[in-house]
Amino acid sequence: MPPKRVILRWSAYEHEHVPRGNDWFWALGIVAVSAALTSILFHDFFFAILIVIAAAILGMLANVPPDLERFEISDRGIRVGEVMHAYEEVISFWVEEEHGDRPLLLVDTVKFMAPNLVIPLENIDPHVVRSYLRERVEEVPMREPFAHKILEFFGL
């Protein structure tokens, strides 16, 4: 009889959505206009345009609620949505249980465009995830990437 395949599946939002009030958008606009004007004073018109476009995009993205993403850990690897990260591509993992109200699974991969995966562990026991991954990948203490914290701060 072949061994039974164990698959861990759960769904979670990509990030925690923080509704932004009018004050946040006013502050974003004031900072963007001030930076753009400063850039114009230094005769860097293209950077001023870039600042205004980036602020507009940031303002639009701050209103978009996160998608409900499906996650899966199986014998083949770690699936995030439709993308499978095989264990051959995974360098190490860490389960961060002291991250606010929900634990995170941090995965370091060899992929160029997605080197660090930050996966929320909602509706699943983090101890089960840790014990399952320990058998397949090295467990190395790591922290949430700073860039991810910045994006989370802006609600992106």
CORKA-V351419 format. One record per residue. N is the residue number from 1. RES is the residue in three letters. SS is DSSP state (helix for helix, strand for strand, loop for the rest). NEAR is the number of other ideal C-beta (glycine too) atoms within 8 Angstrom. D_FIRST is the distance of its C-alpha to the first C-alpha in whole Angstrom. Layout:
N;RES;SS;NEAR;D_FIRST, N;RES;SS;NEAR;D_FIRST
//
This chain:
1;MET;loop;2;0, 2;PRO;loop;3;4, 3;PRO;loop;4;7, 4;LYS;loop;4;9, 5;ARG;loop;6;12, 6;VAL;loop;7;15, 7;ILE;loop;8;18, 8;LEU;strand;11;22, 9;ARG;strand;7;24, 10;TRP;strand;10;28, 11;SER;strand;9;31, 12;ALA;strand;13;34, 13;TYR;strand;11;38, 14;GLU;loop;7;38, 15;HIS;loop;10;41, 16;GLU;loop;6;44, 17;HIS;loop;8;46, 18;VAL;loop;5;50, 19;PRO;loop;4;52, 20;ARG;loop;8;55, 21;GLY;loop;6;59, 22;ASN;helix;5;62, 23;ASP;helix;6;63, 24;TRP;helix;9;60, 25;PHE;helix;11;61, 26;TRP;helix;8;65, 27;ALA;helix;8;64, 28;LEU;helix;11;62, 29;GLY;helix;10;64, 30;ILE;helix;8;67, 31;VAL;helix;9;65, 32;ALA;helix;12;64, 33;VAL;helix;9;68, 34;SER;helix;8;69, 35;ALA;helix;10;67, 36;ALA;helix;12;68, 37;LEU;helix;9;72, 38;THR;helix;8;71, 39;SER;helix;12;70, 40;ILE;helix;10;73, 41;LEU;helix;6;75, 42;PHE;loop;6;74, 43;HIS;loop;5;74, 44;ASP;loop;8;70, 45;PHE;helix;8;70, 46;PHE;helix;6;66, 47;PHE;helix;8;65, 48;ALA;helix;13;67, 49;ILE;helix;9;65, 50;LEU;helix;8;62, 51;ILE;helix;12;62, 52;VAL;helix;11;63, 53;ILE;helix;8;60, 54;ALA;helix;9;58, 55;ALA;helix;12;59, 56;ALA;helix;8;59, 57;ILE;helix;8;55, 58;LEU;helix;11;55, 59;GLY;helix;11;56, 60;MET;helix;8;54, 61;LEU;helix;10;51, 62;ALA;helix;12;52, 63;ASN;loop;6;52, 64;VAL;loop;6;49, 65;PRO;loop;4;46, 66;PRO;loop;9;43, 67;ASP;loop;6;40, 68;LEU;strand;7;37, 69;GLU;strand;10;34, 70;ARG;strand;9;30, 71;PHE;strand;12;28, 72;GLU;strand;9;24, 73;ILE;strand;11;23, 74;SER;loop;10;19, 75;ASP;loop;5;17, 76;ARG;loop;7;20, 77;GLY;strand;11;23, 78;ILE;strand;13;25, 79;ARG;strand;14;27, 80;VAL;strand;9;30, 81;GLY;loop;6;31, 82;GLU;loop;3;30, 83;VAL;strand;7;30, 84;MET;strand;7;27, 85;HIS;strand;14;28, 86;ALA;strand;8;25, 87;TYR;loop;9;25, 88;GLU;loop;4;27, 89;GLU;loop;9;30, 90;VAL;strand;15;29, 91;ILE;strand;7;32, 92;SER;strand;11;31, 93;PHE;strand;13;31, 94;TRP;strand;10;33, 95;VAL;strand;12;33, 96;GLU;strand;11;37, 97;GLU;loop;6;37, 98;GLU;loop;3;41, 99;HIS;loop;8;41, 100;GLY;loop;3;44, 101;ASP;loop;2;42, 102;ARG;loop;9;38, 103;PRO;strand;10;36, 104;LEU;strand;12;35, 105;LEU;strand;15;33, 106;LEU;strand;15;34, 107;VAL;strand;12;33, 108;ASP;strand;11;34, 109;THR;strand;12;34, 110;VAL;loop;6;35, 111;LYS;loop;8;36, 112;PHE;loop;4;40, 113;MET;loop;4;40, 114;ALA;loop;9;38, 115;PRO;loop;8;38, 116;ASN;strand;10;37, 117;LEU;strand;11;35, 118;VAL;strand;10;36, 119;ILE;strand;12;34, 120;PRO;strand;12;35, 121;LEU;strand;13;32, 122;GLU;loop;9;33, 123;ASN;loop;5;31, 124;ILE;loop;9;29, 125;ASP;loop;5;29, 126;PRO;helix;11;30, 127;HIS;helix;6;28, 128;VAL;helix;9;25, 129;VAL;helix;14;25, 130;ARG;helix;10;27, 131;SER;helix;8;24, 132;TYR;helix;11;22, 133;LEU;helix;11;24, 134;ARG;helix;8;25, 135;GLU;loop;5;21, 136;ARG;loop;6;22, 137;VAL;loop;10;26, 138;GLU;strand;6;29, 139;GLU;strand;9;31, 140;VAL;loop;8;35, 141;PRO;loop;3;37, 142;MET;loop;7;39, 143;ARG;loop;5;41, 144;GLU;loop;10;41, 145;PRO;loop;8;43, 146;PHE;helix;6;47, 147;ALA;helix;6;47, 148;HIS;helix;10;44, 149;LYS;helix;9;47, 150;ILE;helix;8;50, 151;LEU;helix;9;48, 152;GLU;helix;10;47, 153;PHE;helix;6;50, 154;PHE;loop;9;51, 155;GLY;loop;10;49, 156;LEU;loop;8;47
//
